[in-house]
Amino acid sequence: MYVPTMTFNDYVLVQSLQKNISKKAYLHPTKIQAEIIPQILGGQDVLGVACTGSGKTAAYLIPMINKVMKNQGQKCLIIAPTRELINQIRTEYSLLISGTHLRDVVIMGGASYSEQIRLIKKDPHFVIATPGRLLDLCERKQIDLSSFNNIILDEVDEMLDMGFINDVKKIIAKLNNSRQSLFFSATLSKKSEEVANSLLRNPYKVEIEKQEAVKNVDQDIVRVDSSKSKIEVLHGLLINADFKRVLIFSKTKRGAEEVSSELRKRGHKSGSLHGNKSLGQRSKVLSEFKKYEIDILVATDVASRGIDVPDITHVINYDPPATFTDYIHRVGRTGRMGKKGVALTFVR
């Protein structure tokens, strides 16, 4: 078990950033934070592999925000594969830069081009983007990446799996040659690691519980007898008081809609999240889930990365994941930051 030996006050950070860290009630760094914050502050490239919920977003944001605040010549590009992860990063970033002079823009599909271009023209210190929309704006000559001397790739393996590797290489080629690069993920295949290493310069590598399900999550299976329907078995679980905030995974978009609809008919407060929903719809249902306006979210694997909702008590694999890596990311939505969680997988 990791036992912290220092506090955030031990780091030499800009005072306003230190104040915001204290406001968030961060006292001791997590294991991944303790490992890499000093390396990033020292200017080292980093390849970090850590389980979901380990605090890796703050691990790279804190030292990078400090770097930019100390030197106005520094600009940082953060790239992530999904809108949900972009919004999660932006939320954490906003809390850490509260009351400072830093400017930023979020660039992703489904949002207004004109608003993104307006904010780009204000010369932001941080750009938080999905690869496709960022390259689109580059091709339209609306953003010049050559002035960016820091890049962070979050969920590297997901971007490689989703076919973004050529986009990522194009983006990196447009950056300042003298740059610091930070790559992070919860899982990393050998092929993905080789690609990452080709884009990094003598990186400091950290592996925290590589490709292991979160250890403080109780994992079990739910056998569904052929005489029963899955939805009835699911309902039977959800009426138990222990199931306070539940994330359910469906294999298909249609399946997510159908399960959510059936649960509402049975009196549950449920919503759905999948790729057919607009950015506004996805943001709305996530907000409802976070505010306890609904306590059940039925989603496809679009929710297995980038959703940081506190206190999810249960993850239920209504449909089994396609790969072990997908399972790791699904399970990682519960039991975050040292809290206990439960993961159940339906099998016939």
N, C-alpha and C positions, 0 to 999 in steps of 0.2 A: 504494500500500500504506500502511495506517495505521501510523504509528510513534508509540507512546506517549511522552509528554513528562513524565508525572508518575506517582507511585505512590499507592496507597491511603493511605499515611501522610501524604500532603499534604492530605487532607481532615480537617476538624475534626469528629471523630466521638467519641461516647461511648467510653470506654476499653474496656469489656467487649465492645462491638461490634467495635472495632478489633482486639482480641485474637482474636475468632472469625474475622475476615477473614484474619488472619495464619495461623491454624490451617488454613484452607482453601487455604493457599498462593497466595492471590490477591496478586499484586504490583502489576502495572500494570492499570488499567482498560481494558476493551475500548473500541472506538470509540463504541458506543451509551452505555456507562457514562460515558465522559469527557464526552459531549455533554449528558447529562441529569441526572446526579447533582447538579451545582451548581444547576441550575434547580429541581429538586425540593426541595433543601435551602433554596432561597430562597423556597419557597412557591408556585411557578408551576404552573399546570395544564400538562399535557404530552400531546401526541399523538405517540407514537413508532412509527415503522414501520421494522422491521429484520428481516433474514433470520433464519431459525431458527438456533439455535446461536451467536447473537451475544452472549449474556450479558444479555438484557433482563430476565430474572427478577431477577437480583441488582441490576440497574440501578435497579429500583423498590423492591426490598425493603430494600436498605442505607440509603438516605436516609429511607424511611418508618419503619423500625425505630428509627433514630436520633431521628426526630421524636417518636415515641411515648415512647421512653425518657426524653427530656428534659422531656416534658410529660405528666403523667398524665391530663390532660383530653382527650388525643387518642385517638381510636379509629379503626381502619381496617377497611374492608370490601373484600375482594378477591373478584372474581367471575370465573369461567372457565367455558367451556361443557361440558367433559367431566370425568369422574371422574379419568381419567389425568392431565390437566393439573393438577387440584386436588392430586393426590398429589405431583406433581413440585414444585409451588409449596411445599407443606407440608414436603417434605423439605429444600429449600433454606432455607426459613424456620427450621426446627428447628435447623439447623447454625449459623445466624447469631445465634440468640437463646440458644444454650447458656449455662447458668449465670446467666441473667438472671431477672428477676421477671415477665416478660411471660407473659400467659395467652392461649390461643387455642382456637378450636373449628373443626373442619371440618364443613361442612354439605353433604350430598349424598345423592341417592337411593341406595337399596340398603343403607344403613347404619342403625343403630339410632336411632329417634326419641328414645327415653328417654335414651340416652347423650348425644345432641346437646343435648337440653333441659337435662340436668344440667349440662353445661359452659356453656351459655348463662347459667344462673343464677349462675355464678361471675363474671359481668361481664367477659368476655374483652376484651383489648385489640385482638385481631385475629380477624376472622371470615373464613374462606376457604370460599367456597360456590359451588354451581351455582345458577342462577336459580330453577329450578322448586321445589326443596326449600326454598330460603330464603323464597320467597313463601308456600309452604304453611305454614311456621312463623309467618310474619307474620299470616296469616289466622287461625291458631289462637291468636294473641296470645301467642306464646311468646318473641318477640323484638321489641324496640323499636328501630327503626333511626334514630330521630330524634337519638339521642346520638352517631351516627357522623358525624365531620366530615372523613373522608378516604375516597375510593373509588378502587379500581384495577380496571379492566376489562382482562383479558388475552385475546388473540385476539378483538378486537372484531368483525372481519368475520365470523368463524365464528359468533358469537352472533347477528349480524344475519341471516346466511344460514340459520341453524337456526330462525329464527322467534322468537327471544327478545327482539326489539326492544321489544315491548309490556311484557314482564316487566321488562326493564332500565329502561324509563322509569318503571314503577310503583315499582321499588326506589329509583331516584334521587330520585323525588318524596317519598319517606319520610325521606330523609336530612336532616341539619342543613343549613340554607340557606347557612351560612358553611362551605364545605368546599373541599378541594383534590381535584381529579380528575385521574387519570392513566390514559390509554387507550393500549393497546399492541397491535400485531399484526405479523405477518410480511408480510401482504398487505392492501391496502385499496382497495376499489373506490371510484369517485367517489361513488356513492350512499351507501355506508357512511361515507365521510369527511364527507359533508354531515350525516348523522345524528349522527356523533360530535361535529362542531363545534357542533351545536345544543345539546349537553349539556355542552360545555366553556365555560370563561370565558377568553377571550383566551389560548388555549393556545400554548405554545412547541412548535413542530412540528419533528420530526427525522425525516429519511428516510435510512436507510442501506441502499443496494442494494435499493431498492424493486422488488418483483416480479421479482427476478433469481434464478435458481438459484444455489446456493452456488458460488462461483468455484473453490474448491479441491476440487470433486467432478468426477471424470472421468465424463462421460455418454456412453452409447453405446446402440445397439439390438442385439437378438439376433434375427436372422431365423430363424423356425421353419419348416423345410421341411414341406410337406404330408404327406410320407412318414413324418414323425416325430411322436411325441406330445410335447406341451409338458412333461409331467412327466419324460420321459426326457432332454430337453434340459436341464431344470433340474437333474436329478440329475448330469448330465455336468459342469455348472458347479460344483456344490457339492462334488464330490469333489476339487477343486483346493485345494491347501494355502492359497492366498491368501484363500479364503473362510472367514474365521475366525469372524466374528459377523455374521449375515445377517438382514435384515428383508425379508420377501416380502409384497407387497400383492396381495390378491385382491379382485375386484369384489363378491363376495357372501359372506355368512356361511357358507353351505353350502360354497362353494368353498374358503374358508379351512380348514374342517374336513377336506375331502377331500384337499387338497394336503398338509396337515400329516400326515394319516394315511398317505398314499402315501409320503411321505418317511421316516416311521418304519419302514415295511415295508422300505425300502431301506437301513436301518441308520443313518439320521440322527437326531440328538437334536433333535426339533422339537416345538413347541407352537403353539397357535392362540389368537388374541385377536379377539373380535368382540362385538357388542352383545347377543347371546343368552346370553352368559356372565354369571354373577352377579358382584357386586363382589368377593367372595372369590376366585372363580376367576380373574378378571382380575388381581387383585393377586398371586395365587400364580404365574401363568405369567410375569408381568413380573419377579417376584423371581427365578424360575429363570433367566430370560434374563440378568438383570443379574449373577447369580452364576456364569454359565457352566455351570449344570446342564443347560441346553439351549443350543445355539449357533445355532438357526434359529427365528425367530418368523414365523408366517404370519398376517397380519392384514388386516382391512378398513380403511377410512380412519379408523376410530376411533383407529388408532395413528399417523395422520399428524400429529397435533398432541398435544403433551403428554407424549410419551415421550422422556425424556432419559436414554438408555442410552449410556454412554461407549464409544467404540471400535467402533461398528458399522462394519464394513469395507465392506459392500455393501448397497445397497437394490436390490431387484429388483421391477420392475413386471410381475408375472406376468400380470395383466390391466391394460391401460392405464387411467390415471386419466380421469375424466369431463371435467375442465377443467384448464387450465394452472395455475390456482391450486392445485388438488389436487396437481398434479405438483410444484410448488414445495415444498409442505409434506412430501410424501413424500420427496423428494430431501434435504430438510433434516434428515432423521434421521441422515445420515452426513456426514462432513466437518465435524464440529462443533468450534467453538472453535479453528479454525486447523489441524485435522488433515486429512489426505488421506482421501478416500472415493471410492467408485465407485457409480454408478447405472446400472442396465441395464433396458431396457424391451423386453419380448417383442413381436414383431410377426410376422404371417403374411403 
